[in-house]
Amino acid sequence: MNLKELSALLNLSQTTVSRALNGYPEVSKSTRQRVLQMAQKHHYRPNARASSLATGRTMTIGHVIPQHSSHDVGNPVFGEFIAGASQVYSANGYELLLTIAEQLNEEDTYRNMAAGATVDGVIVHSPRRQDPRVQLLQEIGLPFVIHGRVAETTLEYSWIDTNNRRAFRQATKLLLDLGHRQIALINGPEELTYAWLRRQGYEQALHDAGLTPHPDRLSSDELTETHGYRAASAMLAAHQQPPSAFLVSSYVVALGVRRAIAHAGLRMGEDISVIIHDDELSFFQNNDPEPQFTATRSSVREAGKLAAQMLLDTIDDLAGAPRTTMLEAQLTIGKSTGPFRQSA
């Protein structure tokens, strides 16, 4: 199918269809969506080189993963986010460019993208509490959206995040209400903002109950099953006041915690309670009629869709104010929590 035939199907001029396909801001969003849907239905693909020359856009969005976090590419959370974002890119005629950058050359990667005009914008992953990427991207003029937030900055920028502090405060309060007092936190790397905020929520709930967080019940490392198993095993082996409950930063880590509980001869949900953060992963379902894990739930696929659309809107309106979205996690009760049992 060519442009003329597509225009006839839509009962629109070829100019309007071309402008819609190429992202011109003067075309309404509803018209653009209708044109893109019809183009996708009939497998119409505009000439990418001609589109780029006409609009000055590459119709490509970049995702840069620092080499020290390259395991994120295989992380199901990252995969779920990319799956959601890709749906939006595809529906709007964009492609995705995934780049793994060496840690020392990460700045050069962004500068080369901007100088070579290889992408129209980027999604920034795994923001740190102090993260120079915000200032860098603003200086080089590359549109961006952060999945998460940078805690220690006064700069304004576009982001989408989950309310991690509130989620983990609510989860800790639930365990306290069940009678637990020895509550452990198995967290992600706390130089990353999301993990730092989750620890803040956990500690605030303990302080509200008149309790002091114990350093032996805190573990921070990469979100792997091995981390969960080793941290939980060491804590359960403690001779004085081992934890009766665990707050865990991901489903994958919780699999290791569950293994450690079983190896200790204990029963999850009866002897030991566990609450996780659940990103609603396709490969790790926690949505049975009665979920396996009690969880703070927030769809990372939906976050990917929202972040991608936010970036495309930013590209369409470069002079607009930064866009921000805070998602609230839902606390759902599963089989992994129960009242404190002294006998355990």
SEPA-623838 format. One record per residue: z, x, y of N, C-alpha, C in turn; chain. Coordinates in steps of 0.001 Angstrom, whole numbers, plus 500000, padded with zeros to 6 digits. Layout:
N
PT   n.up n.east n.north  ca.up ca.east ca.north   c.up c.east c.north ch
PT      Z      X       Y      Z       X        Y      Z      X       Y  A
...
//
This chain:
344
PT   n.up n.east n.north  ca.up ca.east ca.north   c.up c.east c.north ch
PT 500000 500842  498804 500000  500000   500000 500000 500878  501247  A
PT 499176 500500  502227 499142  501265   503470 499861 500500  504584  A
PT 499925 501108  505756 500661  500531   506874 500073 499189  507302  A
PT 498764 499098  507289 498106  497855   507700 498487 496704  506784  A
PT 498496 496961  505468 498837  495912   504500 500312 495515  504607  A
PT 501175 496490  504820 502602  496195   504978 502837 495353  506227  A
PT 502154 495680  507304 502295  494933   508555 501847 493484  508387  A
PT 500772 493286  507625 500269  491930   507402 501277 491105  506601  A
PT 501904 491718  505612 502914  491010   504824 504088 490567  505682  A
PT 504461 491393  506642 505604  491110   507504 505244 490256  508714  A
PT 503956 490087  508933 503475  489370   510121 503973 490052  511399  A
PT 503911 491376  511381 504285  492186   512532 503147 493135  512857  A
PT 503126 493637  514071 502105  494603   514440 502371 495924  513740  A
PT 501307 496715  513570 501469  498028   512948 502374 498917  513797  A
PT 502305 498751  515096 503163  499559   515981 504634 499261  515734  A
PT 504965 497951  515637 506364  497567   515403 506851 498071  514056  A
PT 506020 497928  513023 506403  498385   511687 506604 499904  511685  A
PT 505694 500608  512322 505801  502068   512383 507074 502487  513108  A
PT 507363 501825  514225 508569  502159   514987 509831 501845  514175  A
PT 509809 500731  513435 510961  500380   512597 511172 501423  511501  A
PT 510100 501833  510865 510189  502829   509796 510644 504185  510321  A
PT 510324 504474  511571 510636  505786   512145 511922 505802  512967  A
PT 512647 504667  512967 513969  504665   513572 514022 504564  515069  A
PT 512988 504013  515692 513013  503867   517151 514125 502891  517550  A
PT 514943 503221  518548 516075  502363   518912 515686 501032  519526  A
PT 514460 500913  520069 514075  499660   520713 513764 498558  519699  A
PT 513648 498917  518413 513454  497907   517368 514820 497394  516944  A
PT 514995 496086  516883 516299  495517   516531 516694 495908  515105  A
PT 517995 495921  514889 518495  496301   513565 518021 495330  512491  A
PT 517985 494029  512808 517548  493039   511811 516084 493244  511436  A
PT 515238 493544  512450 513821  493801   512164 513660 495072  511341  A
PT 514405 496114  511709 514321  497376   510975 514713 497183  509510  A
PT 515796 496413  509282 516237  496177   507912 515195 495389  507130  A
PT 514574 494396  507770 513551  493588   507091 512347 494443  506717  A
PT 511929 495313  507640 510789  496194   507368 511122 497165  506238  A
PT 512310 497752  506282 512686  498727   505257 512809 498079  503880  A
PT 513349 496868  503844 513480  496168   502566 512114 495845  501966  A
PT 511184 495409  502814 509838  495095   502330 509116 496371  501886  A
PT 509318 497450  502634 508688  498721   502257 509217 499203  500922  A
PT 510531 499050  500708 511118  499474   499446 510628 498605  498297  A
PT 510532 497298  498546 510084  496370   497507 508673 496695  497041  A
PT 507810 497094  497982 506408  497360   497639 506106 498856  497514  A
PT 507184 499651  497433 507051  501101   497187 506201 501798  498249  A
PT 506334 501325  499484 505612  501969   500573 506414 503159  501076  A
PT 505758 504309  501204 506399  505499   501743 505561 506023  502899  A
PT 506129 506074  504106 505362  506614   505235 505139 508099  505060  A
PT 504129 508607  505718 503862  510039   505693 504983 510758  506432  A
PT 505759 511537  505687 506955  512154   506271 506612 513098  507410  A
PT 505535 513863  507259 505166  514816   508297 504741 514080  509573  A
PT 503980 513013  509392 503539  512243   510553 504728 511580  511242  A
PT 505672 511066  510440 506858  510424   511023 507678 511418  511817  A
PT 507826 512621  511275 508620  513642   511952 507978 514047  513271  A
PT 506667 514184  513262 505972  514564   514482 506062 513457  515533  A
PT 506048 512207  515085 506051  511088   516018 507418 510865  516644  A
PT 508486 511080  515864 509833  510732   516338 510687 511932  516684  A
PT 510299 513110  516241 511149  514274   516429 512314 514297  515462  A
PT 512289 513414  514473 513350  513356   513470 512845 513875  512124  A
PT 513796 514392  511350 513461  514871   510013 513656 513805  508962  A
PT 514388 512721  509310 514767  511663   508381 515543 512242  507195  A
PT 516378 513221  507489 517202  513882   506479 518632 514027  507012  A
PT 519599 513776  506140 521013  513927   506485 521602 515044  505620  A
PT 522358 515931  506253 522939  517069   505545 524385 516829  505116  A
PT 524712 517352  503947 526095  517413   503451 526344 518873  503077  A
PT 527253 519526  503779 527525  520949   503555 528872 521098  502836  A
PT 528851 521763  501685 530076  521988   500914 530407 523469  500974  A
PT 531564 523855  501545 531961  525266   501544 532099 525777  500117  A
PT 531739 527025  499897 531745  527573   498541 533118 527500  497894  A
PT 534190 527689  498683 535526  527638   498097 535878 526233  497626  A
PT 535111 525236  498075 535313  523864   497617 534120 523379  496799  A
PT 533329 524305  496245 532114  523910   495549 532404 523088  494302  A
PT 533656 523150  493787 534013  522290   492668 533922 520818  493066  A
PT 533953 520551  494389 533856  519171   494858 532565 518514  494402  A
PT 531512 519312  494207 530233  518746   493796 530374 518057  492444  A
PT 531199 518598  491564 531427  517987   490257 532593 517025  490241  A
PT 533290 516893  491356 534424  515989   491443 533919 514548  491485  A
PT 534445 513668  490629 533946  512288   490634 534150 511576  491966  A
PT 535161 511990  492757 535371  511381   494069 534191 511709  494983  A
PT 533769 512976  494992 532625  513375   495811 531359 512659  495349  A
PT 531169 512594  494027 529987  511919   493496 529939 510457  493879  A
PT 531101 509800  493878 531157  508390   494239 530823 508202  495723  A
PT 531330 509094  496567 531040  509025   498002 529542 509208  498243  A
PT 528941 510199  497599 527511  510464   497763 526687 509275  497281  A
PT 527115 508637  496191 526380  507482   495681 526354 506364  496715  A
PT 527496 506124  497364 527532  505093   498399 526691 505460  499599  A
PT 526813 506708  500064 526042  507156   501226 524543 507100  500936  A
PT 524144 507493  499737 522723  507538   499388 522074 506159  499440  A
PT 522841 505121  499108 522297  503763   499198 521868 503445  500625  A
PT 522692 503856  501585 522375  503590   502992 521197 504442  503445  A
PT 521185 505717  503045 520071  506585   503427 518753 506020  502912  A
PT 518748 505638  501641 517519  505137   501028 517038 503868  501714  A
PT 517966 502972  502025 517586  501707   502661 517036 501912  504061  A
PT 517360 503042  504672 516905  503314   506040 515859 504416  506115  A
PT 515293 504792  504975 514211  505762   504965 514636 507201  505121  A
PT 515918 507506  504866 516419  508878   504989 516568 509533  503619  A
PT 516539 510844  503630 516821  511628   502428 518069 512465  502651  A
PT 518649 512954  501556 519895  513718   501613 519628 515173  501256  A
PT 520202 516081  502052 520118  517515   501784 521523 518032  501513  A
PT 521773 518485  500292 523087  519008   499910 523027 520528  499896  A
PT 523935 521156  500644 523960  522613   500762 525357 523130  500453  A
PT 525425 524169  499624 526690  524859   499375 526674 526149  500176  A
PT 527626 526283  501089 527651  527427   501995 528780 528373  501634  A
PT 528510 529668  501702 529574  530647   501536 530583 530461  502660  A
PT 531859 530626  502331 532913  530328   503293 532739 531102  504598  A
PT 532386 532393  504495 532252  533209   505700 530997 532864  506490  A
PT 530025 532229  505835 528761  531914   506503 528597 530427  506783  A
PT 529690 529664  506657 529577  528222   506859 529106 527907  508277  A
PT 529621 528630  509270 529202  528388   510648 527711 528641  510806  A
PT 527209 529724  510175 525778  530020   510265 524936 528907  509645  A
PT 525455 528287  508574 524722  527203   507924 524488 526053  508891  A
PT 525538 525669  509611 525399  524583   510583 524484 524992  511738  A
PT 524648 526223  512216 523816  526676   513337 522343 526716  512933  A
PT 522065 527161  511719 520673  527210   511248 520095 525809  511106  A
PT 520924 524863  510657 520456  523478   510547 520057 522933  511915  A
PT 520895 523230  512917 520611  522731   514261 519400 523433  514863  A
PT 519347 524758  514735 518255  525521   515343 516915 525214  514681  A
PT 516936 525035  513354 515698  524763   512638 515342 523299  512554  A
PT 516241 522438  513102 516004  520991   513072 515674 520518  511663  A
PT 516463 520973  510688 516223  520590   509297 516871 519257  508941  A
PT 517876 518833  509729 518528  517546   509484 518751 516849  510821  A
PT 518923 515537  510758 519207  514763   511969 520704 514636  512228  A
PT 521513 514929  511232 522956  514841   511368 523611 515269  510063  A
PT 524942 515401  510090 525663  515848   508894 526928 515012  508694  A
PT 527319 514895  507425 528633  514372   507057 529512 515569  506725  A
PT 530686 515634  507330 531624  516744   507107 532659 516304  506079  A
PT 532856 517128  505051 533777  516808   503957 535040 517665  504029  A
PT 536105 517156  503411 537368  517882   503237 537871 518511  504527  A
PT 538098 517712  505570 538587  518289   506833 539986 518873  506671  A
PT 540176 519996  507317 541477  520676   507288 542301 520243  508489  A
PT 543587 520503  508429 544466  520128   509542 544011 520825  510823  A
PT 543647 522084  510713 543019  522815   511808 541606 523165  511345  A
PT 540619 522551  511961 539255  522675   511446 538296 523006  512588  A
PT 537732 524212  512600 536848  524620   513708 535498 523926  513694  A
PT 535189 523184  512646 533870  522571   512559 533635 521506  513620  A
PT 534696 520836  514060 534519  519804   515093 533965 520423  516371  A
PT 534627 521473  516856 534175  522119   518090 532799 522746  517903  A
PT 532566 523360  516749 531275  523994   516482 530139 522972  516548  A
PT 530290 521854  515844 529212  520861   515797 528977 520227  517158  A
PT 530030 520057  517929 529852  519531   519283 529126 520540  520169  A
PT 529433 521821  520009 528792  522856   520817 527302 522965  520526  A
PT 526928 522852  519242 525514  523029   518890 524743 521710  518960  A
PT 525453 520611  519232 524774  519332   519443 524239 518678  518191  A
PT 524878 518935  517042 524432  518326   515791 525285 517078  515521  A
PT 524689 515885  515506 525474  514669   515253 526205 514753  513919  A
PT 527447 514242  513880 528229  514343   512653 529249 513220  512579  A
PT 529667 512957  511352 530781  512064   511051 531650 512785  510022  A
PT 532959 512714  510197 533879  513354   509260 534427 512314  508296  A
PT 534360 512625  506998 535040  511792   505993 536479 512291  505915  A
PT 537352 511640  506668 538721  512092   506856 538931 512391  508329  A
PT 540003 513113  508616 540301  513453   510009 540819 514879  510106  A
PT 540716 515433  511309 541324  516725   511620 542615 516418  512356  A
PT 543738 516827  511807 545038  516414   512348 545363 517094  513669  A
PT 545046 518375  513756 545525  519155   514897 544367 519512  515826  A
PT 543920 518515  516587 542870  518720   517581 542991 517643  518653  A
PT 542568 517973  519851 542533  516990   520934 541117 516495  521189  A
PT 540153 517017  520446 538763  516616   520618 538535 515219  520047  A
PT 537616 514488  520637 537236  513176   520138 535962 513317  519311  A
PT 535918 512640  518181 534776  512762   517267 534746 511520  516382  A
PT 533656 511333  515664 533498  510172   514789 534058 510478  513402  A
PT 534817 509519  512871 535400  509709   511546 535627 508379  510848  A
PT 535734 508455  509527 536172  507320   508710 537214 507852  507742  A
PT 538334 507150  507627 539432  507672   506819 540224 506512  506223  A
PT 541004 506841  505202 541971  505911   504621 543338 506219  505203  A
PT 544154 505211  505401 545488  505403   505964 546402 505985  504885  A
PT 546255 507297  504661 546976  507960   503573 548487 507963  503789  A
PT 548914 508160  505038 550355  508185   505293 550992 506851  504914  A
PT 550404 505757  505374 550970  504440   505077 550911 504139  503587  A
PT 549800 504496  502931 549652  504212   501507 550754 504880  500692  A
PT 551035 506149  500977 552020  506860   500166 553451 506511  500570  A
PT 553624 506055  501794 554944  505551   502177 555238 504256  501420  A
PT 554249 503372  501328 554421  502125   500595 554647 502383  499106  A
PT 553894 503328  498546 554039  503630   497126 555425 504198  496822  A
PT 555904 505098  497666 557233  505672   497469 558305 504593  497609  A
PT 558126 503694  498565 559095  502616   498755 559149 501717  497525  A
PT 558011 501461  496890 558007  500661   495671 558861 501324  494593  A
PT 558702 502633  494422 559499  503344   493417 560983 503306  493763  A
PT 561295 503428  495042 562698  503329   495468 563253 501942  495173  A
PT 562462 500916  495428 562899  499540   495154 563123 499315  493667  A
PT 562444 500071  492825 562621  499969   491376 563832 500776  490893  A
PT 564502 501428  491815 565723  502148   491461 565556 503638  491279  A
PT 564350 504155  491443 564107  505580   491258 564607 506369  492471  A
PT 565216 507495  492192 565687  508372   493261 565133 509796  493104  A
PT 564832 510190  491898 564238  511504   491642 562720 511308  491533  A
PT 562051 511307  492676 560621  511000   492734 559848 512273  493078  A
PT 558881 512628  492243 558080  513835   492455 556737 513481  493078  A
PT 556206 514402  493863 554876  514260   494448 553979 515367  493918  A
PT 552900 514989  493241 551888  515952   492798 550662 515696  493664  A
PT 550406 516628  494562 549510  516411   495688 548305 517335  495636  A
PT 547326 517069  496499 546202  517968   496690 546592 519114  497608  A
PT 545653 520020  497926 545952  521162   498806 546384 520679  500188  A
PT 547570 521068  500633 548135  520466   501840 547641 521096  503135  A
PT 546696 522066  503052 546004  522473   504272 544929 521447  504633  A
PT 544610 520552  503687 543679  519461   503941 544451 518274  504508  A
PT 543881 517607  505498 544618  516585   506232 545091 515445  505341  A
PT 544231 514976  504414 544606  513814   503610 545875 514089  502814  A
PT 545990 515304  502231 547159  515634   501418 548400 515788  502294  A
PT 548223 516379  503461 549341  516541   504384 549878 515182  504817  A
PT 548974 514227  505107 549403  512895   505508 550086 512163  504355  A
PT 549605 512354  503143 550258  511716   501990 551679 512252  501805  A
PT 551860 513550  502001 553208  514093   501903 554093 513518  503017  A
PT 553554 513371  504206 554335  512791   505295 554809 511381  504948  A
PT 553922 510570  504372 554301  509209   503999 555382 509195  502938  A
PT 555240 510071  501945 556237  510201   500868 557592 510609  501432  A
PT 557600 511631  502294 558863  512126   502845 559502 511102  503779  A
PT 558678 510368  504539 559231  509374   505453 559960 508280  504682  A
PT 559368 507831  503559 560012  506790   502756 561343 507289  502189  A
PT 561381 508554  501756 562643  509112   501239 563682 509189  502358  A
PT 563273 509656  503525 564206  509744   504657 564733 508366  505039  A
PT 563853 507356  505009 564279  505999   505343 565350 505502  504373  A
PT 565310 506007  503130 566292  505612   502117 567508 506542  502102  A
PT 567568 507473  503056 568692  508393   503130 568611 509535  502137  A
PT 567418 509826  501647 567234  510885   500658 566493 512067  501275  A
PT 566712 513247  500722 566048  514465   501181 565058 514932  500127  A
PT 563803 515152  500469 562828  515649   499482 563293 516976  498886  A
PT 563149 517104  497577 563571  518316   496882 562349 519192  496633  A
PT 562377 520475  497032 561190  521333   496877 560721 521485  495442  A
PT 561635 521357  494474 561247  521486   493066 560478 520265  492566  A
PT 560422 519219  493366 559681  518021   492960 558423 517838  493811  A
PT 557936 518930  494352 556707  518928   495141 555729 519937  494556  A
PT 554501 519518  494334 553462  520431   493846 552164 520135  494576  A
PT 551502 521184  495059 550266  521050   495823 549222 521998  495268  A
PT 548089 521452  494821 547023  522291   494264 545754 521451  494162  A
PT 544718 522039  493575 543449  521335   493423 543641 520092  492548  A
PT 542813 519079  492798 542948  517808   492089 542269 517882  490723  A
PT 542962 518498  489775 542445  518646   488416 543452 518098  487417  A
PT 542972 517787  486232 543851  517324   485157 544862 518393  484800  A
PT 544428 519655  484810 545319  520769   484473 546474 520882  485461  A
PT 546179 520713  486738 547246  520741   487737 548282 519667  487429  A
PT 547828 518459  487129 548753  517378   486828 549614 517677  485620  A
PT 548989 518212  484578 549727  518492   483338 550768 519596  483549  A
PT 550360 520689  484161 551277  521821   484324 552433 521480  485269  A
PT 552118 520812  486380 553170  520487   487334 554163 519497  486736  A
PT 553663 518451  486085 554556  517449   485505 555368 518035  484358  A
PT 554740 518877  483532 555465  519499   482413 556624 520337  482911  A
PT 556387 521140  483951 557445  521991   484493 558576 521151  485078  A
PT 558237 520085  485777 559278  519246   486374 560080 518507  485316  A
PT 559418 517994  484282 560121  517254   483232 561016 518167  482406  A
PT 560700 519464  482378 561506  520418   481614 562743 520883  482377  A
PT 562872 520467  483632 564022  520882   484437 565312 520352  483803  A
PT 566326 521197  483763 567578  520818   483108 568424 519905  483983  A
PT 568286 520014  485283 569076  519189   486184 568164 518227  486952  A
PT 568423 516965  486770 567741  515910   487503 566213 516024  487479  A
PT 565599 515937  486305 564131  515865   486266 563680 514544  486882  A
PT 562445 514464  487345 561989  513235   487994 561916 512056  487028  A
PT 562222 510892  487536 562029  509658   486759 560745 508954  487181  A
PT 560100 509485  488223 558862  508875   488708 557985 509933  489366  A
PT 556677 509717  489272 555697  510613   489891 554786 509822  490821  A
PT 554527 510392  491976 553505  509906   492900 552380 510937  492847  A
PT 551160 510499  492483 550072  511417   492139 548845 511127  492995  A
PT 548209 512191  493503 547154  512039   494508 545783 511665  493978  A
PT 545587 511586  492673 544285  511136   492182 544382 510699  490733  A
PT 543399 509905  490320 543327  509436   488934 543187 510624  487976  A
PT 542340 511592  488347 542102  512736   487464 543394 513519  487232  A
PT 544154 513780  488290 545428  514479   488160 546395 513659  487311  A
PT 546356 512339  487467 547259  511464   486714 547017 511541  485211  A
PT 545789 511843  484799 545526  512014   483373 546346 513167  482814  A
PT 546490 514236  483607 547321  515360   483189 548797 515002  483182  A
PT 549228 514222  484160 550624  513768   484202 550929 512906  482987  A
PT 550023 512002  482659 550215  511151   481473 550321 511994  480206  A
PT 549511 513042  480100 549569  513927   478930 550907 514647  478866  A
PT 551416 515104  480006 552705  515796   480031 553844 514859  479631  A
PT 553784 513615  480092 554819  512639   479732 554827 512402  478229  A
PT 553648 512246  477632 553560  512028   476182 554073 513233  475410  A
PT 553727 514445  475870 554183  515663   475178 555691 515843  475271  A
PT 556283 515253  476295 557743  515326   476439 558441 514258  475604  A
PT 557673 513463  474873 558254  512411   474036 558712 511201  474827  A
PT 558142 510992  476005 558519  509888   476875 557376 508887  476990  A
PT 557679 507709  477502 556683  506644   477615 556443 506321  479090  A
PT 555174 506435  479483 554816  506104   480857 554979 504612  481083  A
PT 555601 504236  482174 555836  502834   482485 557175 502325  482005  A
PT 557787 503060  481088 559113  502685   480597 560135 503775  480932  A
PT 559926 504971  480377 560840  506077   480681 560512 506725  482029  A
PT 559228 506851  482296 558753  507518   483511 557750 506609  484210  A
PT 557929 506415  485513 556973  505623   486286 555982 506537  487009  A
PT 554753 506037  487164 553694  506808   487821 552906 505885  488758  A
PT 552716 506328  489992 551799  505657   490917 550749 506669  491344  A
PT 549497 506243  491355 548405  507148   491700 547660 506626  492935  A
PT 546816 507481  493500 545812  506995   494444 544517 506835  493664  A
PT 543963 505646  493712 542773  505301   492936 541598 505079  493886  A
PT 540553 505915  493748 539353  505787   494582 538327 504835  493988  A
PT 538731 504080  492946 537838  503133   492271 536591 503846  491763  A
PT 536812 504822  490884 535728  505650   490373 534987 504947  489237  A
PT 533677 505117  489205 532860  504488   488167 533207 505012  486780  A
PT 533536 506312  486678 533764  506935   485380 535221 506847  484924  A
PT 536127 506424  485807 537536  506293   485462 538010 504932  485961  A
PT 537758 503905  485158 538061  502547   485574 539566 502272  485495  A
PT 540091 501659  486535 541499  501259   486550 541600 499807  486996  A
PT 540638 498989  486538 540561  497614   487026 540574 496597  485898  A
PT 541287 496901  484805 541461  495918   483747 542281 494751  484287  A
PT 542373 493636  483518 543229  492530   483981 544622 493007  484374  A
PT 545165 493965  483622 546385  494647   484032 546065 496139  484093  A
PT 545886 496704  485287 545465  498105   485394 546413 499051  484658  A
PT 545839 500139  484134 546656  501137   483443 547668 501764  484394  A
PT 547218 502050  485631 548088  502699   486611 548378 501771  487783  A
PT 549637 501740  488204 549943  501206   489529 549321 502164  490543  A
PT 548671 501624  491574 547855  502494   492422 547746 501985  493846  A
PT 547574 502940  494765 547081  502635   496101 545562 502766  496009  A
PT 544838 501685  496238 543408  501647   495939 542573 501569  497205  A
PT 541539 502392  497248 540583  502384   498352 539261 502907  497818  A
PT 538191 502143  497981 536903  502502   497395 536241 503651  498156  A
PT 536076 504805  497499 535411  505931   498143 533905 505687  498232  A
PT 533354 504877  497334 531921  504522   497434 531672 503717  498705  A
PT 532574 502774  498990 532442  501996   500209 532602 502890  501434  A
PT 533522 503860  501355 533685  504807   502462 532397 505593  502684  A
PT 531705 505955  501607 530435  506656   501730 529393 505818  502443  A
PT 529327 504531  502105 528377  503636   502772 528688 503539  504273  A
PT 529970 503342  504576 530363  503166   505973 530132 504440  506782  A
PT 530438 505592  506187 530233  506863   506887 528756 507104  507152  A
PT 527913 506813  506158 526474  507010   506334 525927 506111  507431  A
PT 526334 504840  507430 525844  503935   508465 526367 504340  509831  A
PT 527607 504807  509884 528172  505275   511150 527361 506441  511701  A
PT 526949 507362  510820 526159  508508   511273 524782 508073  511748  A
PT 524133 507168  511022 522814  506691   511454 522910 505975  512797  A
PT 523993 505203  513001 524192  504543   514296 524414 505572  515400  A
PT 525122 506643  515072 525351  507713   516050 524038 508384  516429  A
PT 523197 508635  515446 521898  509261   515702 521038 508362  516593  A
PT 521139 507041  516386 520376  506091   517211 520917 505987  518629  A
PT 522186 506371  518825 522826  506215   520134 523644 507464  520436  A
PT 522944 508556  520716 523612  509846   520894 524547 509862  522098  A
PT 524329 509004  523067 525172  508982   524264 526398 508092  524094  A
PT 526484 507395  522966 527589  506463   522752 528904 507177  522478  A
PT 529987 506422  522607 531326  506961   522349 531508 507218  520858  A
PT 532401 508151  520488 532674  508401   519066 533119 507119  518363  A
PT 532721 506991  517128 533051  505822   516321 534141 506201  515320  A
PT 535103 505316  515100 536178  505598   514151 536474 504345  513328  A
PT 536816 504555  512053 537187  503449   511168 538349 503881  510292  A
PT 539426 503108  510315 540574  503359   509449 540603 502294  508357  A
PT 540548 502727  507110 540606  501826   505966 542034 501779  505438  A
PT 542481 500603  505051 543821  500459   504482 543731 500390  502962  A
PT 544601 501127  502290 544651  501095   500836 545450 499880  500373  A
PT 545052 499335  499241 545737  498178   498669 546624 498644  497520  A
PT 547890 498262  497540 548818  498628   496473 548709 497600  495351  A
PT 548288 498045  494175 548127  497156   493024 549076 497587  491914  A
PT 549658 496614  491237 550652  496892   490202 549972 496957  488840  A
PT 550272 498029  488104 549736  498205   486763 550841 498470  485751  A
PT 550440 499038  484609 551368  499253   483495 552220 500499  483639  A
PT 551967 501323  484648 552585  502651   484694 553897 502705  485452  A
PT 554397 501568  485942 555660  501564   486673 556637 500554  486087  A
PT 557911 500868  486213 558962  499980   485762 560275 500389  486371  A
PT 561329 499611  486168 562647  499939   486730 563189 501261  486179  A
PT 563993 501935  486980 564630  503174   486561 565508 502917  485337  A
PT 565381 503811  484338 566189  503711   483125 567028 504959  482990  A
PT 568354 504809  483045 569257  505948   482952 569099 506699  481652  A
PT 568781 505970  480561 568684  506604   479247 567570 507628  479174  A
PT 566504 507428  479971 565368  508356   479937 565797 509725  480439  A
//
